[in-house]
Amino acid sequence: MKLNDHILLWNHVFIKVMDVRHVTLHKDKGLRNYRLPTSAFLYTIRGNAQIWLDQSVHKVERFHVLHGGKGMCLNIVTEDELEYYLILYKTILALPSSRDIQQLLERENPFQCQYAFAPHQPLSLYDKVELLEQAWRHSTELGNIHVKALLYQFVYELLAQLHRQGTQPLKPDLMAQAVAYMHEHYRQPLTLESIAEQLGCSAGHMSRTFKKHMHTSPIHYLGQVRAERTMQLLMQTDATLQEIAERVGYPDAHSLSRSFKKYIGLSPVRFKKERLQQSWHQDLPTTMLTYAVQQKPSRLYNDIDYQYRYKARGDIHMQGRIKVTAMTVVLCLSLLLAACSTQANTTGGTQTEANQTTAPTTGEKSNGDAQAGVQAKTRTVSTLKGDVEIPAEPKRVVSDQYMGHLLKLGIIPVGVRSFMLSEAWIEKAGISKDLIAGIEDLGAFPMNLEKLTYLEPDLIIGSMEKNIEDYQKIGKTVFLPYWEGLSTAGPLEKFRRISEIFGKEQQAEQWITGYKQNVEDAKKKIAGIIKEGETVSIVQVANKTLYVLAAEGGNYGSSTIYEMLGLPPTKKALDMKEGFETISLEVLPEYAGDHIFVYGSHDKGANDVLNSSIWKGLAAVKKGNVYMYGSFDDKGDEFVMEDPYSLELQLDSIVNLLLANKK
């Protein structure tokens, strides 16, 4: 980066000194694989050594300044006794800062840059670093201010000499750092956020940069590293799957098996069995079967700071050629099996109906190019956040709502929010348990970003605006709000909106037509139960709080009762601006209709309402015109959601309640 930008950013940050160390390394007592916990200055004042910052090696003699960012790997090999100072520091961008400054920091970040130079005026720097170390050693609350002041003096002198000597800092190789870190720490429960934290950058920046240069996501790459090590342990040991899982970063054998099959295309047990049956295994010693899904870690390898292990291979030329051949065969076979598995998999986001409304967006067919017939197809959909270009026929859909809508359209998502997987309508609607088991649990709002990245979705549907920006960093995202303020769109309108994303409007309208016919049949069955001039109200009791649902925009069955069956709401319900109102028990009589539907009568706190004198004094209660339904417990029921499956079940439930009370 430009030194002027470097200086500019130093003027816009606060500095926090984390540690100042004065270190003497004796000859042949170097430092091995110390990963910098923060940004750092290293100032050598005596001795000779070779110092590595990641893959860059520097020959230092006497006075030498080096700088490295958080997560860089520091190695020192001494040639004689080496004395140096190590200053560890953090920076925080001062607020408010202009957008240009924020973007410059995100793009360049001098505090992560690497540089090394021999200062022309070393004693000027030495005076300041010596005072800094002494002040740090004896610092008090007041002394900490002095420490900061001394560090600023050191930085000023250093930048001035950098400027005079024309030394330009180099941006760190973030990809090399990330790859090395994953190879070193794949045994640990890594997340996208934890890796980025160790490397001193944001999760979004690392993910974007990694995808740009590596053509895959960091978490997907980590899975490949673990798959490679799993293959080695399967073929070279008799360890159990649980033992291997604990060795390669998975909590249990089930998680390992599921991930291994995703990357290799078959289970670990089947992989080992088939490899042992292949004749070419008989010709190679087990120790020479080194499988490579991705590049190998560098020769400097460590599990924790200050540990070092170097394994010399010493392969002869012919042995190296055999190893490369073996690895190539394994990789090709693995990719072939994975491709076959992908074609056979019917639960990975496959759609049952092809999209007929799409058109290619790139390229014209060339007679001389055999590949020209394969064209990428996309569709443009309009959202509240603008037009979004999405795959015409997405195969790996993830959604934090709308699972029932997707399934009714023949789209099986690869991942959804946890609650979606335990909805009560699933079993009642006859949805296969195996189908649900194949859908990844992505946690609560917002969906787990690590798992989401791992799934590599080609389309994400988000229902909450605050989460959309995070989802967009991972893949194509469509924002489709479930709630609009405190109201919801009509359930049929919701279904239409979902169908429009996938170009399946015709399929949606076909279901809607059938559903409306069922509604008309239901109206005939319940005709006369609600007399002319009578009204209906819907009350919900939840955690000792009383709600009354609106005639429009409500939930928990209100759309079925009011909009579909056309039961007459009270004036209060008609006048509500939102989908519901929270009321006190004392004013309940003002909201009560001639017939009352009660949602959650068995939930916590409901008895306080239902046993009260106010409740028992209501005309509807005295006449027995009360209909208890639904429960918002841990799993919820078919009235919680408004997908097509839930609407079908709700219609039957409400009609049966009314018929049971028919006089």
Wavefront OBJ file of the C-alpha trace (Angstrom):
o trace
v 0.000 0.000 0.000
v 0.996 3.657 -0.294
v 2.888 5.015 2.700
v 0.762 8.182 2.635
v -2.378 6.068 3.134
v -0.551 4.268 5.914
v 0.167 7.567 7.677
v -3.394 8.806 7.096
v -4.918 5.809 8.830
v -2.536 6.062 11.783
v -4.026 9.523 12.316
v -7.567 8.112 12.539
v -7.164 5.348 15.116
v -6.859 4.945 18.842
v -4.010 2.683 20.000
v -4.131 0.224 22.858
v -0.803 -1.253 23.967
v -1.266 -4.953 24.774
v 2.273 -5.926 25.769
v 5.894 -4.791 25.539
v 8.566 -7.466 25.853
v 12.346 -7.280 26.060
v 13.615 -10.677 24.898
v 17.037 -12.318 24.595
v 17.246 -15.515 22.539
v 20.401 -17.554 22.998
v 22.132 -19.154 20.046
v 20.162 -22.097 18.589
v 17.190 -21.264 20.854
v 14.940 -19.684 18.246
v 11.222 -18.984 18.290
v 9.040 -21.399 16.361
v 5.619 -20.750 14.864
v 4.463 -17.998 17.168
v 1.228 -16.653 15.721
v 0.940 -12.954 16.487
v -2.112 -12.362 18.729
v -2.278 -8.694 17.654
v -0.437 -6.328 15.352
v 3.214 -6.100 16.395
v 6.527 -4.281 16.007
v 9.720 -6.291 16.458
v 12.903 -4.217 16.897
v 16.178 -6.122 17.015
v 19.064 -4.290 18.679
v 21.814 -6.919 18.860
v 22.799 -10.193 17.158
v 22.117 -11.991 13.860
v 19.148 -14.114 12.875
v 16.800 -15.176 10.124
v 13.231 -14.069 10.835
v 10.171 -15.314 8.973
v 6.866 -13.433 8.848
v 4.605 -15.977 7.205
v 6.560 -17.024 4.093
v 8.786 -13.918 3.889
v 12.270 -14.371 5.329
v 14.442 -11.464 6.547
v 18.153 -11.560 7.340
v 18.658 -9.220 10.307
v 21.886 -7.870 11.791
v 21.916 -5.541 14.780
v 19.252 -2.879 14.343
v 16.266 -3.998 12.311
v 12.530 -3.172 12.465
v 9.833 -5.617 11.430
v 6.059 -5.216 11.500
v 3.416 -7.901 11.203
v -0.366 -8.068 11.525
v -2.540 -10.192 13.738
v -2.434 -13.871 12.776
v 0.925 -13.759 10.999
v 3.264 -16.605 11.844
v 6.609 -15.539 13.359
v 9.675 -17.800 13.243
v 13.179 -16.863 14.407
v 16.332 -18.885 13.761
v 19.269 -17.342 15.633
v 22.841 -17.380 14.355
v 24.151 -15.987 17.614
v 22.503 -14.407 20.636
v 19.639 -12.137 19.542
v 18.155 -9.323 21.613
v 14.942 -7.595 20.590
v 11.856 -5.716 21.732
v 8.361 -6.928 20.833
v 5.503 -4.414 20.982
v 1.979 -5.850 20.709
v -0.817 -3.364 20.050
v -4.414 -3.021 18.899
v -6.050 -0.207 16.975
v -9.634 1.043 17.046
v -11.012 3.328 14.363
v -12.057 6.645 15.859
v -15.752 7.429 15.518
v -17.222 9.191 13.757
v -15.027 8.598 10.705
v -15.795 9.344 7.091
v -16.918 6.538 4.834
v -13.757 6.995 2.767
v -11.599 6.321 5.824
v -13.630 3.244 6.738
v -13.367 1.873 3.222
v -9.632 2.586 3.089
v -9.117 0.711 6.351
v -11.155 -2.244 5.109
v -9.270 -2.295 1.812
v -5.699 -1.625 2.932
v -5.435 -1.933 6.751
v -1.809 -0.893 7.445
v -1.990 -2.537 10.856
v -2.045 -5.892 9.074
v 0.729 -4.964 6.655
v 4.169 -6.539 6.697
v 7.440 -4.677 6.310
v 11.043 -4.848 7.452
v 13.904 -2.373 7.139
v 17.198 -1.327 8.709
v 16.703 2.234 10.044
v 19.351 4.822 9.100
v 19.027 6.344 12.576
v 18.604 3.283 14.815
v 19.507 4.899 18.138
v 16.666 7.393 17.856
v 14.242 4.464 17.710
v 16.161 2.607 20.415
v 15.792 5.491 22.869
v 12.036 5.468 22.451
v 11.510 1.726 22.602
v 13.721 1.444 25.698
v 11.677 4.114 27.497
v 8.485 2.442 26.316
v 9.459 -0.944 27.772
v 10.486 0.624 31.093
v 7.227 2.597 31.326
v 5.218 -0.540 30.518
v 7.026 -2.552 33.167
v 6.235 0.014 35.880
v 2.956 1.321 34.544
v 0.071 2.528 36.697
v -3.304 3.904 35.623
v -1.659 7.255 35.070
v 1.434 5.577 33.644
v -0.641 3.918 30.919
v -1.154 7.351 29.379
v 2.627 7.746 29.301
v 2.941 4.332 27.620
v 0.581 5.409 24.837
v 2.440 8.680 24.395
v 5.759 6.841 24.078
v 4.309 4.428 21.535
v 3.064 7.334 19.429
v 6.577 8.811 19.561
v 8.033 5.480 18.456
v 5.497 5.226 15.602
v 6.157 8.821 14.536
v 9.902 8.240 14.355
v 9.428 4.923 12.551
v 7.049 6.374 9.928
v 9.366 9.342 9.404
v 12.288 7.035 8.696
v 10.137 4.814 6.477
v 9.193 7.918 4.524
v 12.777 9.139 4.188
v 14.083 5.725 3.170
v 11.252 5.093 0.702
v 10.209 1.776 2.248
v 6.713 0.680 1.249
v 4.669 -1.677 3.457
v 3.344 -4.829 1.794
v -0.212 -6.071 2.171
v -0.358 -9.484 3.852
v -1.280 -12.556 1.845
v -4.588 -13.151 3.602
v -5.261 -16.329 1.654
v -1.920 -17.881 2.593
v -2.544 -16.963 6.227
v -6.048 -18.411 6.215
v -4.973 -21.620 4.490
v -2.043 -22.094 6.882
v -4.216 -21.390 9.894
v -6.828 -23.952 8.839
v -4.197 -26.600 8.195
v -2.718 -25.943 11.624
v -5.960 -25.751 13.584
v -8.469 -27.947 11.702
v -8.778 -30.118 14.842
v -10.427 -27.252 16.678
v -14.109 -26.203 16.324
v -13.355 -23.380 13.892
v -15.935 -20.921 12.597
v -15.723 -18.274 9.912
v -15.784 -15.637 12.628
v -13.066 -17.276 14.744
v -10.698 -17.633 11.768
v -11.242 -14.015 10.749
v -10.697 -12.909 14.344
v -7.338 -14.668 14.440
v -6.293 -13.033 11.175
v -7.414 -9.549 12.166
v -10.101 -8.983 9.554
v -13.882 -9.132 9.272
v -15.620 -12.408 8.454
v -17.232 -10.839 5.392
v -13.936 -9.513 4.004
v -12.185 -12.846 4.499
v -15.055 -14.773 2.921
v -15.187 -12.501 -0.144
v -11.416 -12.468 -0.622
v -11.137 -16.225 -0.109
v -13.863 -16.951 -2.660
v -12.282 -14.571 -5.167
v -8.853 -16.200 -5.043
v -9.621 -19.781 -4.003
v -12.967 -20.177 -5.813
v -14.527 -21.715 -2.713
v -15.592 -20.562 0.721
v -13.280 -20.761 3.769
v -15.569 -23.208 5.568
v -15.858 -25.411 2.490
v -12.072 -25.435 2.214
v -11.802 -26.347 5.901
v -14.147 -29.264 5.274
v -11.887 -30.443 2.461
v -8.835 -30.265 4.724
v -10.659 -32.379 7.291
v -11.818 -34.810 4.613
v -8.214 -35.248 3.439
v -7.007 -36.003 6.942
v -9.933 -38.375 7.496
v -8.979 -40.327 4.364
v -5.425 -40.636 5.624
v -6.509 -41.884 9.050
v -9.007 -44.330 7.539
v -6.349 -45.909 5.338
v -3.367 -45.736 7.678
v -4.962 -46.721 11.001
v -7.703 -48.860 12.521
v -9.088 -45.928 14.507
v -12.840 -45.819 15.077
v -14.953 -43.129 13.438
v -15.475 -41.482 16.813
v -11.720 -41.365 17.413
v -11.138 -39.906 13.954
v -13.953 -37.388 14.424
v -12.370 -36.066 17.612
v -9.010 -35.872 15.832
v -10.208 -33.866 12.834
v -12.515 -31.348 14.494
v -15.960 -32.977 14.615
v -17.950 -33.558 17.820
v -19.032 -37.096 16.916
v -18.923 -39.830 14.293
v -22.311 -38.856 12.870
v -21.164 -35.316 12.077
v -17.968 -36.669 10.520
v -19.857 -39.161 8.334
v -22.297 -36.549 7.122
v -19.546 -34.077 6.210
v -17.298 -36.747 4.657
v -20.090 -37.897 2.363
v -20.705 -34.304 1.293
v -17.098 -33.887 0.131
v -16.119 -37.371 -1.030
v -19.463 -38.699 -2.213
v -19.655 -41.800 -0.029
v -19.539 -42.693 3.646
v -16.212 -43.220 5.490
v -16.954 -46.919 5.982
v -17.729 -47.432 2.318
v -14.717 -45.359 1.298
v -12.355 -47.537 3.322
v -13.948 -50.756 2.128
v -13.747 -49.797 -1.549
v -10.174 -48.526 -1.279
v -9.009 -51.723 0.367
v -10.605 -53.727 -2.426
v -8.809 -51.856 -5.188
v -5.815 -53.682 -6.528
v -3.521 -50.673 -6.825
v -3.489 -50.397 -3.064
v -1.642 -53.720 -2.929
v 1.298 -52.223 -4.835
v 1.960 -49.270 -2.549
v 3.121 -49.144 1.059
v 0.467 -47.639 3.335
v 2.804 -44.818 4.314
v 2.948 -43.661 0.696
v -0.825 -43.295 0.304
v -1.078 -39.529 0.776
v -4.427 -38.186 -0.405
v -4.769 -34.543 -1.395
v -8.052 -32.738 -1.683
v -6.354 -29.351 -1.392
v -2.807 -28.116 -1.018
v -0.729 -29.405 1.868
v 0.241 -27.302 4.835
v 3.631 -25.673 4.827
v 6.520 -27.572 6.334
v 6.465 -25.398 9.423
v 3.675 -27.001 11.430
v 2.432 -26.410 14.939
v -0.475 -27.186 17.230
v 0.157 -24.412 19.739
v 2.456 -21.439 20.040
v 6.167 -22.113 20.624
v 5.970 -25.718 19.384
v 7.765 -26.781 16.242
v 7.879 -29.952 14.240
v 9.510 -30.530 10.883
v 8.971 -33.869 9.184
v 11.536 -34.604 6.508
v 10.228 -36.762 3.653
v 13.380 -37.421 1.653
v 11.443 -38.984 -1.235
v 13.460 -40.280 -4.163
v 12.340 -39.218 -7.634
v 10.510 -42.438 -8.520
v 8.698 -42.565 -5.187
v 7.533 -38.970 -5.676
v 6.111 -39.861 -9.091
v 4.240 -42.843 -7.634
v 2.808 -40.654 -4.873
v 1.588 -38.053 -7.351
v -0.046 -40.781 -9.453
v -1.747 -42.274 -6.411
v -3.038 -38.917 -5.285
v -4.326 -38.117 -8.765
v -6.217 -41.430 -8.970
v -7.799 -40.865 -5.555
v -8.804 -37.288 -6.345
v -10.324 -38.184 -9.707
v -12.202 -41.154 -8.232
v -13.483 -39.018 -5.371
v -14.728 -36.312 -7.726
v -16.416 -38.932 -9.935
v -18.177 -40.519 -6.966
v -19.206 -37.117 -5.680
v -20.692 -36.210 -9.050
v -22.619 -39.482 -9.195
v -23.886 -38.955 -5.679
v -25.034 -35.426 -6.544
v -27.038 -36.717 -9.499
v -28.655 -39.405 -7.379
v -29.518 -37.121 -4.493
v -33.178 -36.128 -4.595
v -33.311 -34.230 -1.331
v -30.766 -31.484 -1.972
v -32.976 -28.650 -3.107
v -34.289 -30.394 -6.253
v -37.392 -28.931 -7.845
v -40.073 -31.217 -9.213
v -41.176 -28.833 -11.920
v -38.863 -27.196 -14.434
v -39.007 -23.432 -14.818
v -40.294 -22.552 -18.267
v -40.029 -18.755 -17.990
v -36.257 -18.323 -17.967
v -33.903 -17.075 -20.634
v -30.120 -17.214 -20.994
v -28.352 -14.022 -20.039
v -24.870 -14.616 -21.393
v -23.345 -15.570 -24.693
v -24.571 -16.753 -28.103
v -24.145 -20.320 -29.231
v -20.980 -20.922 -31.245
v -20.855 -23.680 -33.876
v -17.194 -24.309 -33.180
v -17.401 -24.562 -29.419
v -18.658 -27.788 -27.897
v -19.271 -26.057 -24.594
v -21.312 -23.167 -25.958
v -24.561 -25.092 -25.549
v -24.215 -24.970 -21.795
v -25.382 -21.498 -20.858
v -25.958 -19.986 -17.453
v -29.629 -19.080 -16.969
v -30.849 -16.465 -14.540
v -34.034 -14.667 -13.617
v -34.524 -11.185 -12.226
v -36.924 -10.805 -9.306
v -38.104 -7.572 -7.721
v -37.756 -7.187 -3.963
v -38.072 -4.416 -1.401
v -34.295 -4.058 -1.704
v -34.326 -3.740 -5.476
v -34.042 -6.168 -8.372
v -31.993 -9.293 -7.744
v -30.602 -11.596 -10.419
v -30.927 -15.198 -9.264
v -30.405 -18.641 -10.848
v -33.320 -19.597 -13.068
v -33.592 -22.997 -11.424
v -31.840 -22.811 -8.045
v -30.864 -26.212 -6.694
v -29.596 -25.300 -3.221
v -32.190 -23.094 -1.558
v -31.920 -21.876 2.033
v -34.704 -19.984 3.819
v -35.356 -18.677 7.333
v -39.142 -18.905 6.725
v -41.523 -20.382 4.160
v -40.497 -24.061 4.309
v -44.102 -25.175 3.843
v -44.522 -22.844 0.869
v -41.379 -24.265 -0.736
v -42.356 -27.889 -0.184
v -45.818 -27.301 -1.648
v -44.075 -25.990 -4.788
v -41.892 -29.096 -4.941
v -38.751 -27.302 -3.720
v -36.823 -29.058 -0.973
v -34.536 -26.560 0.785
v -31.054 -27.665 1.808
v -31.234 -25.638 5.037
v -33.802 -23.768 7.120
v -34.214 -22.119 10.517
v -34.521 -24.596 13.414
v -38.169 -23.828 14.135
v -39.144 -24.787 10.602
v -37.999 -28.365 11.187
v -40.269 -28.926 14.200
v -43.509 -27.353 13.000
v -46.561 -29.343 14.024
v -48.073 -29.463 10.542
v -45.188 -31.564 9.196
v -46.348 -34.865 10.663
v -50.060 -34.059 10.253
v -49.499 -33.279 6.576
v -47.717 -36.588 6.018
v -44.302 -35.120 5.203
v -41.614 -37.820 5.162
v -39.285 -37.877 8.172
v -36.419 -38.789 5.845
v -37.085 -35.673 3.786
v -36.960 -33.450 6.872
v -33.830 -35.227 8.147
v -32.028 -34.232 4.958
v -32.562 -30.506 5.592
v -29.789 -28.757 7.542
v -30.709 -27.082 10.837
v -29.377 -23.500 10.632
v -30.332 -22.299 14.101
v -32.437 -19.284 15.034
v -32.531 -15.728 13.633
v -30.162 -14.936 12.042
v -29.346 -18.316 10.539
v -25.925 -19.674 11.497
v -23.587 -17.969 9.035
v -20.905 -20.641 9.272
v -23.340 -23.428 8.427
v -24.930 -21.256 5.785
v -21.551 -20.716 4.110
v -20.794 -24.419 4.419
v -23.979 -25.318 2.484
v -22.972 -23.111 -0.463
v -26.563 -22.116 -1.328
v -27.318 -20.695 -4.757
v -30.343 -18.829 -3.335
v -31.107 -17.535 0.170
v -34.545 -16.278 1.195
v -34.502 -13.976 4.213
v -37.579 -12.655 6.009
v -35.949 -10.119 8.366
v -34.303 -7.018 6.939
v -31.590 -6.760 9.600
v -30.153 -10.132 8.536
v -30.131 -9.586 4.770
v -26.730 -7.894 4.548
v -25.020 -10.849 6.253
v -26.794 -13.314 3.967
v -25.816 -11.325 0.867
v -22.148 -11.801 1.722
v -22.645 -15.543 1.350
v -24.872 -15.864 -1.700
v -27.716 -14.503 -3.834
v -30.366 -13.303 -1.404
v -34.020 -12.383 -1.827
v -35.630 -10.322 0.940
v -39.256 -11.373 1.459
v -40.612 -10.078 4.802
v -42.971 -12.378 6.673
v -44.169 -9.600 8.962
v -44.777 -6.100 7.658
v -44.702 -3.970 10.782
v -46.938 -5.851 13.220
v -49.072 -7.356 10.473
v -48.621 -10.114 7.939
v -49.554 -10.205 4.290
v -52.490 -12.421 3.420
v -51.441 -16.092 3.349
v -52.463 -16.576 -0.280
v -50.505 -13.460 -1.218
v -47.477 -14.907 0.620
v -47.717 -18.072 -1.410
v -47.946 -16.102 -4.643
v -44.842 -14.084 -3.725
v -42.847 -17.258 -3.071
v -44.017 -18.809 -6.349
v -42.951 -15.711 -8.286
v -39.360 -16.113 -7.101
v -39.180 -19.544 -8.717
v -41.408 -18.880 -11.718
v -44.012 -21.305 -10.387
v -47.029 -18.990 -10.437
v -49.138 -21.467 -12.384
v -48.517 -24.224 -9.838
v -49.388 -21.856 -6.986
v -52.625 -20.705 -8.626
v -53.641 -24.309 -9.196
v -53.373 -25.001 -5.454
v -55.108 -21.712 -4.552
v -58.038 -22.576 -6.815
v -58.461 -25.939 -5.137
v -58.121 -24.418 -1.677
v -60.765 -21.772 -2.386
v -63.143 -24.490 -3.487
v -62.559 -26.284 -0.179
v -63.304 -23.012 1.620
v -66.632 -22.662 -0.210
v -67.541 -26.234 0.748
v -66.628 -25.455 4.373
v -68.820 -22.339 4.417
v -71.814 -24.447 3.436
v -71.135 -26.870 6.293
v -71.038 -24.169 8.978
v -73.827 -22.012 7.596
v -76.183 -20.837 10.351
v -73.862 -21.451 13.286
v -72.992 -17.765 13.426
v -76.365 -16.065 13.311
v -77.033 -12.924 11.300
v -75.882 -9.879 13.251
v -73.521 -11.862 15.505
v -69.800 -11.154 15.593
v -66.646 -13.153 16.181
v -63.515 -12.223 18.134
v -60.199 -14.021 18.479
v -58.318 -13.885 21.766
v -54.800 -15.170 22.357
v -53.329 -15.827 25.793
v -49.546 -16.046 26.053
v -47.380 -15.753 29.180
v -50.103 -13.952 31.156
v -50.525 -11.427 28.330
v -53.825 -10.971 26.552
v -54.002 -10.251 22.813
v -56.925 -9.634 20.491
v -56.309 -10.387 16.812
v -57.280 -7.983 14.027
v -59.630 -8.650 11.153
v -56.727 -8.172 8.727
v -53.003 -8.810 9.065
v -53.262 -11.088 12.081
v -51.924 -14.589 12.565
v -52.626 -17.768 14.558
v -55.645 -18.728 12.450
v -57.168 -15.258 12.151
v -56.826 -15.268 8.359
v -58.680 -18.603 8.159
v -61.459 -17.417 10.477
v -61.950 -13.902 9.127
v -60.630 -13.821 5.561
v -61.249 -17.351 4.298
v -64.443 -18.397 6.087
v -65.705 -14.822 6.184
v -66.845 -14.911 9.817
v -67.897 -11.387 10.878
v -65.343 -9.532 13.077
v -66.167 -7.028 15.804
v -65.821 -3.302 15.122
v -62.732 -3.247 17.377
v -61.104 -5.939 15.240
v -61.940 -4.024 12.071
v -60.480 -0.781 13.413
v -57.122 -2.234 14.495
v -54.265 -0.661 12.522
v -51.899 -3.551 13.202
v -52.409 -7.305 13.226
v -53.221 -7.400 16.928
v -53.627 -5.351 20.082
v -52.361 -6.077 23.569
v -55.088 -5.401 26.141
v -55.676 -5.718 29.866
v -58.225 -8.175 31.220
v -60.389 -5.318 32.471
v -61.188 -4.067 28.958
v -61.756 -7.513 27.416
v -65.580 -7.078 27.378
v -65.137 -4.150 24.946
v -63.403 -6.477 22.461
v -65.459 -9.637 22.951
v -67.789 -10.781 20.190
v -70.830 -13.027 20.344
v -68.524 -15.940 19.573
v -64.941 -16.117 20.883
v -62.092 -18.207 19.544
v -59.363 -18.673 22.174
v -55.859 -19.494 20.999
v -53.524 -21.025 23.603
v -56.063 -22.000 26.252
v -53.660 -24.634 27.629
v -50.578 -22.418 27.551
v -48.875 -20.863 30.565
v -50.917 -18.091 32.182
v -54.153 -18.941 30.352
v -55.897 -20.118 33.531
v -55.487 -16.674 35.093
v -57.708 -15.313 32.345
v -60.122 -18.218 31.895
v -60.840 -18.543 35.619
v -61.379 -14.831 36.168
v -64.787 -13.360 36.961
v -64.470 -11.005 33.995
v -64.060 -13.904 31.597
v -66.901 -15.912 33.113
v -69.161 -12.873 32.877
v -68.854 -12.535 29.109
v -72.057 -13.255 27.171
v -70.284 -15.603 24.756
v -68.893 -17.632 27.651
v -72.291 -17.900 29.340
v -73.869 -19.130 26.081
v -71.085 -21.620 25.398
v -69.994 -19.869 22.203
v -66.312 -20.344 22.954
v -63.934 -22.351 20.747
v -60.601 -23.412 22.248
v -57.871 -24.171 19.735
v -54.129 -24.156 19.229
v -51.121 -23.964 21.504
v -47.949 -21.932 21.196
v -45.713 -24.333 23.106
v -42.104 -25.242 22.285
v -43.061 -26.729 18.939
v -46.129 -24.704 18.113
v -48.923 -26.092 15.983
v -50.495 -25.743 12.557
v -51.878 -22.312 13.475
v -48.426 -20.752 13.963
v -47.572 -20.642 10.267
v -49.589 -19.705 7.170
v -48.150 -21.984 4.521
v -50.455 -24.083 2.317
v -50.152 -27.186 4.519
v -51.041 -25.167 7.623
v -53.975 -23.479 5.870
v -55.424 -26.850 4.882
v -55.168 -28.122 8.456
v -56.504 -24.871 9.929
v -59.561 -24.977 7.730
v -60.428 -28.496 8.878
v -59.797 -27.664 12.545
v -61.936 -24.497 12.623
v -64.817 -26.140 10.746
v -64.764 -29.125 13.098
v -64.805 -26.805 16.144
v -67.841 -24.967 14.853
v -69.682 -28.134 13.853
v -69.048 -29.644 17.303
v -70.796 -26.637 18.853
v -73.699 -26.589 16.389
v -77.057 -26.364 18.126
l 1 2 3 4 5 6 7 8 9 10 11 12 13 14 15 16 17 18 19 20 21 22 23 24 25 26 27 28 29 30 31 32 33 34 35 36 37 38 39 40 41 42 43 44 45 46 47 48 49 50 51 52 53 54 55 56 57 58 59 60 61 62 63 64 65 66 67 68 69 70 71 72 73 74 75 76 77 78 79 80 81 82 83 84 85 86 87 88 89 90 91 92 93 94 95 96 97 98 99 100 101 102 103 104 105 106 107 108 109 110 111 112 113 114 115 116 117 118 119 120 121 122 123 124 125 126 127 128 129 130 131 132 133 134 135 136 137 138 139 140 141 142 143 144 145 146 147 148 149 150 151 152 153 154 155 156 157 158 159 160 161 162 163 164 165 166 167 168 169 170 171 172 173 174 175 176 177 178 179 180 181 182 183 184 185 186 187 188 189 190 191 192 193 194 195 196 197 198 199 200 201 202 203 204 205 206 207 208 209 210 211 212 213 214 215 216 217 218 219 220 221 222 223 224 225 226 227 228 229 230 231 232 233 234 235 236 237 238 239 240 241 242 243 244 245 246 247 248 249 250 251 252 253 254 255 256 257 258 259 260 261 262 263 264 265 266 267 268 269 270 271 272 273 274 275 276 277 278 279 280 281 282 283 284 285 286 287 288 289 290 291 292 293 294 295 296 297 298 299 300 301 302 303 304 305 306 307 308 309 310 311 312 313 314 315 316 317 318 319 320 321 322 323 324 325 326 327 328 329 330 331 332 333 334 335 336 337 338 339 340 341 342 343 344 345 346 347 348 349 350 351 352 353 354 355 356 357 358 359 360 361 362 363 364 365 366 367 368 369 370 371 372 373 374 375 376 377 378 379 380 381 382 383 384 385 386 387 388 389 390 391 392 393 394 395 396 397 398 399 400 401 402 403 404 405 406 407 408 409 410 411 412 413 414 415 416 417 418 419 420 421 422 423 424 425 426 427 428 429 430 431 432 433 434 435 436 437 438 439 440 441 442 443 444 445 446 447 448 449 450 451 452 453 454 455 456 457 458 459 460 461 462 463 464 465 466 467 468 469 470 471 472 473 474 475 476 477 478 479 480 481 482 483 484 485 486 487 488 489 490 491 492 493 494 495 496 497 498 499 500 501 502 503 504 505 506 507 508 509 510 511 512 513 514 515 516 517 518 519 520 521 522 523 524 525 526 527 528 529 530 531 532 533 534 535 536 537 538 539 540 541 542 543 544 545 546 547 548 549 550 551 552 553 554 555 556 557 558 559 560 561 562 563 564 565 566 567 568 569 570 571 572 573 574 575 576 577 578 579 580 581 582 583 584 585 586 587 588 589 590 591 592 593 594 595 596 597 598 599 600 601 602 603 604 605 606 607 608 609 610 611 612 613 614 615 616 617 618 619 620 621 622 623 624 625 626 627 628 629 630 631 632 633 634 635 636 637 638 639 640 641 642 643 644 645 646 647 648 649 650 651 652 653 654 655 656 657 658 659 660 661 662 663
